[in-house]
Each structure stands twice: as structure tokens, then as C-alpha cells.
């Protein structure tokens, strides 16, 4: 790899790529919480440094994955996955890890390169981990490719084979994706790229993380949460923004009912679930997660704190809209509100994405500059409802199942057939199974006669409507 670009740092700064770590989860829960450990420790370092991208560094990274990924990886399975990763590379005749070279008088001022090769009569065979490094090194020599790139490429496909949400990105790849230039990268399903499109304008997401409005000029307040985010700079957290919007609209008129819309929400920061639920509950469990932690597991539990509730929230019916596309943190929030009888969940069974990830930065000192920084995102947690019910592949069942006409009315006839065929929602080719262990959980389901009464009224209403749902129809209910 000659002519590797030297102005990488300037490029990263110019497109605003973060220099630190992006967490899909915050490092530690805030407020009223408890953490119980079963002989383990969570990922503590935001950066892992290695002398190079070669053999010993790759072996240490594999050990790191074995320690923290939710799937148990013994030596036999690890060898099998590494061999499968190399087989994918051999079939494509291309190492999936890109590198970058200078490009004069062009924007961007560099070119993406991939090492291609011919694979006739070349075998990649080893039966135990002690043979892995020599097998990679000899194969790299036979293919006339960079050993560093081959080690990185095999590790990349090893990680992505574990589940759909674990992956590796080079720092400059991260830059391309955040700058809207991802189409220039040669990434496919083996890189765990998800091409999600419902083919429906209803699911084209707004730029805002949250939007609010009155339903048909009534006193029914509709707040849609697109993404769960923690506070960043001058931008508020999801919980704070929700509280601000609720208070703002309550000054305009007396709120008669609240609709929380999660139909287009695919999740975000998990601890915002607890912060949001805390706005509705005086007591009760709001968050439950279990994280792989070395030789054991670590449980995160959150309980509501009395005194944080929204004004008059116990006096109005709260409805929560979900769909087959509601995922991850959106599912945890709907489960917490449902099990605490603090909202009436309406819609479809949710997606069933019950894992969460941590991301660590990897640095390789004695390595070409364009590939000396990477980001490893790894599934390290399982998500549960406050009762301890796994969300992975199971999703959350609504209190009232309806046919969402806001969505279906915008489908073409050919799209409608596909939608009806996918009755269980979207699934992944190599999704993790639902966890088989149980949690030591003391959750007590509370009574809420007011909300339960409204649930029965809404059930009767939707029965009269033949379970057809339109958001604007709620204006006639209250």
C-alpha cells in the first residue's frame, strides 16, 4: 500500500468525526439503580492499543470478543468461525478492510482501495488456534497481499458472523458513513450492513429525535419519539425534551389524553428508557439488562423515583403506539410502561431486538496510517422487561392489536402483499437466540384502576372500528 494519505487527521477534523468513543449504552446508570455482579467485570477501557495489526494483536482481540460477547465461544467454535471468515474472503477474492491513498485535486482528497487477489489452488486450513497465525501468514504470502489487512479482514468477518449488530469499522470508513458517502464503500451483508426500507413514505424519518402536536386540534397530545438519546452539548436528553414538550403544550390547553408514538423508533440510549419511565411512575421497575462480563454476568436494574412525575399524568389516559418496526430501547420503554400499567400499548407485536452494544476504539501503532484506527462494536447485553421477560426475538405484545391504517393506506398493492406475508415482522439471518437463563427479579405488578378502565374502553372502541387504527380517529374518543 503505497502513497497512503498523510492528511488523515485534517480530513477527520473537517468532516467532524469524533475522536473518542461512541456508546450505544452509557457507561453507568444514573439515579436510583442497582448493579449486581456474578463474578465479572464490564468493558472499562474506551480504547484498546496494540503494537500492530498482526498475529498477536489479532489473537488478543479474539480473546477480548470471547470474554465480552454474549455468545459463549469455545475454541472449537472460534476456529470454525475464523475459517468461515477466511472462506468468505477467498470466495470474494477481496479483503473487506479498505485502505486509502492520496488523490490529487479531488474531493474527497483520497481514494478508497481494496486488495484483490486470485485464489486458484490456495487452501486456508488450520484445526486449532495455535495454528491460526501461521495459516494466515502463509496464505497472505501466497496471495501476495498485506498480512495486516488479511488479519484485519478475517477478524472483521469473525465479528460480524456472531450476530447482526456486531461489526468493525476503520476510522476512515466511519468518516465516510457519517458524511453520507457510505455508497462509495464496498460493504455488504457480510459486513452487517442493514439495508432497511419499508418502501413507505410514512416511515421516512424526520431529522428531529422527537416531534409533538395536537391530534386534529383537540386536547389530545401526540409526542413521537424517533430516537432515544442522552444529552449532548446544548441538545437535551430524550427524557428532558419529552418533559419540556409536555410542559410547553400543557400551557396552551388542558391535556385530556397523551399519545406516545414509537411506531418509527428503532431505539437508542438504553438508560433514557428509565429516565423517561420515571416521568410517569412513583415506584416500580423501569429497566433491566444483563451484560456479559468476563467470566460472569452483570445485571443493571433501575427503579422509579417518586417526585419526578409529569403534572396531572395520573389523571389522563396514556396510549403508546408500537409497530413491527419498534425496536430495542423503544421495546424496553413500551414493556416498562405496559407492565407498570402506566400506558395502554396499541399496535403490533414489536420487532424483538433485545440486545445492546458497546463500542471500543482500537489503535495499532506500527501500522499504515489509513488502517491504524478502528472501531469494534460488540453485542454485550441482553435486554429484558421489568418482569424479567427477554425481548430478544420475542418483542412486546400490545394490550390492543390493531391494523395501522396510517401505514397501510400508503402501501401500493404489491407492497401490501409483502407486508401481510411478514406477519412476524422483520428478522435477521443470524439473529441471536433469546437468552435461556432467568433473572432473579422481584418485580411486583402494580394496580392502576384508572388506566385499566381506559384500556377496556379503548378495546371496546377498536372492536367497533373492526380494529382499524388511525391516529386522527383518537380525536373522537376523548
N, C-alpha and C positions, 0 to 999 in steps of 0.2 A: 504494500500500500504506500505508494509514493505521493509526494505532494499533498500530504494531509494538511488540511486548512489550519492556519495558525491563529486566525482571528475568532476562534470559537467563543471565547469569553465575551467579546464585544457583541457577537451575534446573540448570545443568550440574554445579555442585558437588554439589547434593543427590542427583543420580542417579549420581554417581561417574564422569562421563565424563572420560576422560583429556584433559589439556590439551596433551600433546605428541604424539609420532608413534608409531604402531603399525607395526612392521616385521613383515612376513611372513618376512623374512630378517633376520638380524643384519647390522650394517653391515660387519663384517670377520671373517674366520675366525680362530680361536684355535688355538694349538698348532702341531704340525708341519704346515706348509702351504706352498704356493707360489702366487703370483699372477703370471700372465704377461699382458702387455698388447699389443694390436695397435692402437697409435695411438688410444687412447681414454681416457676417464675415466668413472667411475661417478657416480651421483647423490650429491652431497656434502651438500647442504642439506636439513635436515628440514622447513624452512618456506620457501615462496616468497611474497613480499609484492608486492602490486600496489596502485596508487593507487585503482583502482576495478574494477568488473566489466564494463567496456565494451569498446570495439573493440580498442585497443592491447593491453590485458591479455589478451584472448582470443587475439589473434594470437601473443603471446609464449607462451601456454600451448600453442597448436598446435605452435609450433616446438619446445617442450620435449618434447612427445609424439613428434614426428618424430625427435628426437635420441635418445630413450631406449627407445622401444617396440621390441620385437624385430622387428616387421614393417617393411620398407622402405617409406616413404611419400613418394613424389614429389609434385610439385604437382598433377598430373592426378588421382591417386587421392585426394589430400586434398580437392580441390574436389568430387569425386564423393561422398565420404563426408559432407561438410558439407551438400551439397544433399539427400542421403538423410536426414540427421538432421532437417533442417527439414521434409522431406516427412512424416516420422513425426509431428512436432508438428502439422502442418497437418491431417493425417488425424484425429488425436485431438481437435483443437480445444482443446488444453490444453497449457500449458507444464509440463514434467515437474518443474521445480525448485520445491519448495514454499517458502512463507514463513509466518510465524507472527504472530498478533496476540493481544493480551491477552484473557483470558476471565475475567470477574469471578465469584468464588465457584464455581469449577470446579476439578476435579483431572483432568489437569494444568491449570495456570492459564493456558492459552493455547489457541488453535485453529489447526489446520493449514489453510492456504489455498492454492489453486492458481488461477492466472489462466486463465480460459476465454475463448474468443472464437469468432466466426463467420467462416468463411473464403470466403464467396462472392466469386468474381471477383478473388481476390487471388493473384498469382503471386510466387514467390520464385526469381529467376533471376540467375545470375552465371556467368561462364565462366573466370575466373581470380581468384587470391587478392586482387589489388589492388581487385577489385570487391566483395569479401565484406562489408566493414563497411557500405558504403553500402546494400547489398541488405538487410542485417539491420535497419539503422536505418529505412529507408523502410517495410519490412514491419511493424516494431513500431508505426510511426505509423499505418499503415493499419488495423492490428488493434486499436489503442488499448490496447496492453499495455506493460509496463515493458521498456525496452531492456536493462537489466541482466539481468532474468530471461530474456529471449529469448536473449541471448548465452550465458548460463549453461546454458540448456536445450539449445541447439544443441551446445555443447561437450560436455555430458553424453552426448548420443546419439552424437556423433562418437567419444568414447572407448569407449563400450560396443559400438560396431559393430566394433571392432578384434579382440576376442576375448572369450570368455565370462567372463574373470576380471579384466578392467579395468573400472573404474567410478568414478563421482563421487558423493560424499555430502555434503550440507550438514551442518554441525556438529550442528544440532538433529535431523536425521534419524538421525545416529549415536546421539544420545541416546535416541531412540525405540526403535531396534533393540536397544541394549544394555539397555534397561529392559523388554523384552518387549512393547513397544507398536507393533511394526512393522506389525501389521494395520491400524493407523489411517492408514498412509501409502498413497498411490495409486502403487504401484510394480508393474511387470510385467516381462515378458521383455525389453523394450527397455531396462530399467534393469539388465539382467543379474542379475535375481533368480532364484535357483535354488530351485525347489520340489522338494526331493529327499525322497522317501519310498518305501521299498521295500514298504510295506504289510505288513511282517512284524515281529512283536514282538521277534524275535531281533536286529533292527537298531535297536532303541530304545536309544540310548546312555546309559550311566551318567554321573553327574556327574563322577566321578573321571577323570583323564587316564590312569590305569594301575591295573589290578587284578590280584591274584595269588592262587593257590590250588593245593592239591594236586589231581591228577586222581584222582577216586574213592578218596581216602585212600591212594593209592600214593605212591611216592617220585618220581613224575613231576611236575615243577613246571611250572605253566601261568601265564605272565605275558602279559596282554593290554595292548597299547599302543593307547590311543584317540587320543591327540594328542601330537605332538612339541612340547615347549615348552622355552624357556630358563628359567633361574632367575629368579624374581621375588619380591622381598621374602623372606618366610620359606618360600616354596614352592620346592622343589628343581627342577633341570632334569630332563628325561626320563632322561638318562644317569645322573645321580646317584640318582634314585628307583629306577631299574632295579637299579643296583648295591646300594642299600640293601635292596631286597626280596630279591634273590638271597642276600645275606649273612644276612638275617634268617631265611629259610627253610632255609638250609644249616645253621643251628644247631639246627633242630628234628630233622632227619634227613639222612642222606647222600643227595644228589640223584643219581638214576640217569639222568634224561633231562630236557631242558629244551624246553618248547614256547613259542615266541614267537608270539603271536596278533595278526595285523594285519588280520584279516578285516573289521573295522569301522573301521579307521583311514583317515582321509582326509588325513593329512599334518600339517603344522605347520612348525616352525622347521627349516630345511634343515640347518644346521650341527650340530644334535643327531644327525643321521644319522652323521656322522663320529665324534662323541663316543661314541655307542652302539657302533658297529663297533669302536672302539678297545678296548672291553672284551673283545673276542673274538680280536683279531688281534695278532700280534707285528710283522708287516710287511704291506705291500700297500696299494693304493689304496682309499680309503673314500668319497671324494666327488669329483664332477666336475661343474662347472657353467660355462656361458658366458653372460656378461652383455653386453647392448648398452651401448656406452659412447661416446656421441658419434659420432665418425667411424670407430670400430672396435669391437673386442670385447675383453672381459677374461675370462680363464679362472681359475676357482678350483679348486685341486686340494688334496686332503688325503691324507696318508699316515698309517698306523697307527704308534703309538709303542710300542715294546716296554716291558713293565713295568707296563702298565695292565690286564692281563688279569684276569678273574674267576678265583677259585681253582678248580682242577680243571676248568676249562672245556674243556681239551683232552682230558679223559678221558671225557666224556659226549656222547652224540648230541644235537645241537641241531636241532629242527624249527621251521620258520617257516610259519605258516598264512596264506594270502592268498586274496582273493576278487576278483570283478569290481568290488567297491567299494573295494578298497585303492588309494589314490591318492597322488600327489605324493611327499612325504618317505617315506611307507610303501613306495613303489615303489623309491625310491633305496636304502633300507635293505635291502630284500629282494634287490635287484640286487647290492649290495656283498657281502652275506653269501653269496649264491649263487656269484658269480664268484671269491670268495676261498676257496671250498669250506669255509666255516665254518658252514654250515647247510644243511639239506635243505628246499627250498621245496616246500610241498604245497598244492594247491588249484586255483585257476583262474588264467587269464591276468588280470593286474591291469588297472586302469582305463585307464591311458595318459594321465595328466595330467602332462605333462613340462615345465611352465612354472612359474616362481615370480615373485612380485610384490614391488614396493616401494611404500610409501605415503608421500606427502608432504602436508603441511598447506598450504593456500592461504589467504592473508588478503587482503582487499580493504578498504582504509582508508576511502575516501569512498563507502560503500555502506550500505544499510539494515542495521541490526544483526542481523536474523534471517537474513541471507544473506551476511554479511561473512566467514564462515569456512567452508571446505570441505576435503574430503579427497579426493585423487586417488590411486587405486590403479592401478598400471600394470604390465603384464607386461614385465619387463625381462630375464629369464633363461630359458635352456633348461637342462633337467636331463638328465644322462647317467649311464649306469652307469660304474663304474671303467674298463671296457674302452673307453669312448667311444661306446657304443650309445645313441642317443636314446631317451628314454622317451615323448616326446610321441606320442600315438596308437598307439604300439607296445606299451606296457606291458612287463611282465616275465612270461616264460613260466615256470611252475613246473617243478621237477625231476620231480614226480609229479602228474599231473592226477587229481583225484578229484571225486566228486559229494558235495557237502556236505549230509549229512542233518540236521545241526544246524539248518540253514536251511530246507531243502526240506520237512522234516517239519511245519513250522509254516505252510506256504502253503496257502491254500484252492485248490480245483480251478481256479477262474478265474484266480487269481494264478499258478499253476503254468504254465499255457499261455503267459502273458505272459513269465514268467521264461525258459522254454525258447526262446521266439522271439528273445529278446535275447541270442543266443549270443556276440555280440562285446562285450557289456557296454554300459553307457550312454555315449552320445556327445552332442556339443553341435551345435547348428545351425550355428554359425560358428566351430568349433574351428580353432585354428591348425594348419597342416600340420606334419609332422615336419621338423625342420631338415635342409637338404640339404648342409650343409658337414660336413667331417670334422675331428676333433681330432687334434693331434699328441700321441699318447698312448703312453707306454712301459710300459703295464700288462703284467705277466707273471703268467699264471695259475699259482697255486701247486699243489702236490700235497698231498693230505690223505688218505692211505690209510684212516685210521680213519673219517672222515666218509663217504668214498666207499663203504666197506664197508657202513656202516649204510644208505646210500642204496639199495644193491642189496637189502638185507634188507627194507627198507620197500616197495620196488617189488614184491617177491615177496609180501609180506603183503597189499598192496592188490589185487594180482591175484587172490589167493584170496578177497578180500572183494568182488570184482567192482567195484573202485574206489569203493566206498561208504565215506564217511568220517563217523565220529562221534568227537568228542573223547574221550569216556569209553572208547572202544574201545582207545585207546592204553595204557590200564592193563594190557592183556593182552599187550602187545608186549614190555615190558621186564621 
